[in-house]
Amino acid sequence: MKLAGRRVLDVFAGSGALGFEAASRGAAEVVLLEYDASAAANLRACQERLQVTGMRIVQTDALAWLSANAGEKFEGVFLDPPYASDFWPRLWPLLLPLLTDGAWVYVETANGAECNLPPGLQPEKSGKTRHSKYLLAQWHKPVNG
């Protein structure tokens, strides 16, 4: 996934590793969404310590933010939700309108977890580790959608 010059969204930021990696690879803007106040504070401290520009850290409920920011557009998205959650059925309808045509979406889940991709999100690469599986897909809005 090429990140240079792109707007990137890290929906469940956690440690921020994916978002900070995007920033280090030249993303034009990185938006990190994190629900936990302590984790969001840690992300801000890391941003300040590393002097990362072009990064916005939002302490919020991810699904509420996606719903309230339907006018935003992103060319890359990272989705690594808490493994014990079942966000997918609620997440896709909120996220898809925020994607530009050709946007890349990285998804990580626990091994054995189901993550049914919606029409228009085409898998390009996938793999797994001992505890998780990951997928890189590209978005193309369905002709009838």
C-alpha positions in Angstrom: 0.0 0.0 0.0 1.5 3.3 -1.1 1.0 5.9 1.6 3.0 8.9 0.5 0.8 11.9 -0.1 -2.4 10.1 1.0 -5.0 10.7 3.7 -5.0 7.7 6.0 -7.4 6.7 8.8 -6.5 4.4 11.7 -9.9 3.5 13.1 -9.0 1.7 16.2 -5.5 3.2 16.9 -4.5 1.5 20.1 -0.7 1.8 20.3 -0.8 3.9 17.1 1.8 1.7 15.4 0.0 1.6 12.1 -0.8 5.3 12.0 2.8 6.3 13.0 4.1 4.0 10.3 1.9 5.7 7.8 3.2 9.1 8.9 6.8 7.9 8.6 6.1 6.8 5.0 5.0 10.2 4.0 1.2 10.2 4.4 -0.2 13.7 3.8 -2.5 13.3 6.9 -3.1 10.6 9.4 -6.2 10.5 11.6 -6.0 8.2 14.6 -9.3 7.3 16.4 -8.9 6.0 19.9 -11.7 5.4 22.5 -9.5 5.1 25.6 -8.5 8.4 27.1 -5.2 7.1 28.5 -4.2 5.5 25.2 -5.1 8.7 23.3 -3.0 10.7 25.8 -0.1 8.3 25.1 -0.6 8.8 21.4 -0.4 12.6 21.8 2.8 12.2 23.9 4.4 10.0 21.2 3.4 12.5 18.5 5.0 15.3 20.4 8.1 13.4 21.3 8.6 12.2 17.7 7.6 15.6 16.3 5.1 14.1 13.9 3.3 16.6 11.8 0.1 16.0 9.7 -1.4 13.7 12.4 -4.7 14.2 14.2 -5.5 12.2 17.3 -9.2 12.0 18.2 -10.3 10.5 21.5 -13.7 9.2 20.5 -15.9 6.2 19.8 -14.9 5.1 16.3 -18.3 4.2 15.1 -19.7 7.6 16.3 -16.9 9.5 14.6 -17.4 7.6 11.3 -21.1 8.4 11.4 -20.5 12.1 12.2 -17.7 12.6 9.6 -19.3 11.2 6.4 -17.9 14.1 4.4 -14.3 13.0 5.1 -12.4 11.1 2.4 -9.5 8.7 2.8 -7.2 6.8 0.5 -6.0 4.4 3.1 -7.6 2.8 6.2 -6.3 0.6 9.0 -8.8 -1.6 10.8 -7.5 -3.5 13.8 -10.5 -3.6 16.2 -10.4 -5.3 19.6 -10.4 -9.0 18.8 -13.3 -9.8 21.1 -15.6 -7.3 19.3 -18.1 -7.7 16.5 -17.8 -4.3 14.9 -18.0 -5.5 11.3 -21.7 -5.3 10.5 -22.0 -1.8 12.0 -18.6 -0.6 10.7 -18.8 -1.2 6.9 -21.9 1.0 6.2 -20.2 3.9 8.1 -16.7 3.4 6.6 -17.4 2.8 2.9 -18.7 6.3 2.2 -15.4 7.7 3.5 -13.3 5.8 1.0 -12.1 7.2 -2.3 -12.2 5.0 -5.3 -9.1 2.8 -5.2 -8.6 3.3 -1.5 -6.6 0.6 0.3 -8.0 -1.1 3.5 -5.9 -3.1 5.8 -7.9 -5.5 8.1 -6.5 -7.5 11.0 -8.6 -10.0 13.1 -8.0 -12.8 15.4 -7.5 -16.2 13.8 -10.9 -17.9 13.5 -12.8 -14.6 13.5 -15.1 -13.8 10.6 -14.8 -10.6 8.7 -17.1 -10.7 5.7 -16.0 -8.0 3.2 -18.7 -5.9 1.6 -19.2 -5.9 -2.2 -16.6 -3.6 -3.8 -13.8 -4.4 -1.4 -11.5 -6.7 -3.3 -8.9 -8.7 -1.4 -5.3 -8.3 -2.8 -3.1 -9.9 -0.2 -3.6 -11.9 2.9 -1.8 -13.9 5.5 -1.7 -14.9 9.1 0.5 -15.0 12.1 0.3 -17.3 15.2 -2.6 -15.3 16.7 -4.1 -13.1 13.9 -4.9 -12.9 10.2 -4.6 -9.9 8.0 -5.9 -8.8 4.7 -5.2 -5.9 2.3 -8.1 -5.0 0.1 -8.8 -2.3 -2.5 -12.1 -0.4 -2.7 -14.0 0.1 -5.9 -17.6 1.3 -5.5 -20.0 -1.3 -7.0 -21.7 -0.1 -10.2 -25.1 -0.7 -8.7 -24.1 0.8 -5.3 
